[in-house]
């Protein structure tokens, strides 16, 4: 199942490393990642697409615990469709 996450966090050099480590430890594969920083707000905005058979709440609960994370939102989930012949 693919899930799209939007994450807001305080700007820090180690944030992306922590985020990717949590994804790996929870058994999620990162399909795509886009990160932007806003100097005015001193924040980082990350759009993350992950894939796993596990429930997305297992990941979002852990991301919320990362130091500096202010918001985590799950925007969509897609089920992988397997064709049988």
N, C-alpha and C positions, 0 to 999 in steps of 0.2 A: 504494500500500500504506500502510495506517495502522499506526502503532506507538505504544505507550504507554510512556513512560519515567518512571522514578522517580529523582530526583536529590537527593542530600544534599550540602550545601556549608556552609562557614563563613559566618556572617552578615556581609554587607558590602553597602553601598549600590549598588555597581556590578555586582553579580553578575548580576541579571536582564538588564541591558543587554548584558553580554558573552554570555550564553546565547542571547539572541534574535539577536544578530549572527552567532554561529556557525551557528545554524540557517539564517539567510538566505544566508550565504556558501556553505554546503554544498548549497543547493538544496532545502531542506525547508520546507514550509508548516506553520505552527503552526495547528492546528485548535482546541485549547483549552489553557489553562494555568491552574494553580492553585498558588499559592505561600503558604506559611505560615512564620512564624519562631517559634522556640522561644527564649525569653529565658534559660531555665535552661541549655540547652546552647550558646547562642550559635550556632545553626545555622539554616539555611533548608532547608525541604523543598518540592520542586517536583514536581508531577505534570504531565507535558507530553505532549500528543497531537500527533504530527506526521504529515504525509502527503507521500509522494514515491515515485517509481518507483525511486529509488536505494536501495542496500543500507543498512540502518540502522547497520551497523558504521562506515560513513563518518562518521556524525554522532557516535556514542557515543565513538569514539576521540578526536575533537576536543573533546568536552565534558569528557572526563577530563583534558585538558590545561589547562582553565581554572583559574586560580589559586583555591585554596580548595575545589575540588570533592573530596569525600571518597568518594562512591559514585555509580555510575550503573548502573541495572538496567533491562533491557527486559522488560516483563511480557507483552505480547501483540503479535501482528501480525495484521492482517486484509488479505486481498486484496480489492481493489475488484472486484466482479462486474459485468461489462458484459453487459447483455441485448441480444441482437440480434433484430430482428423481420423 
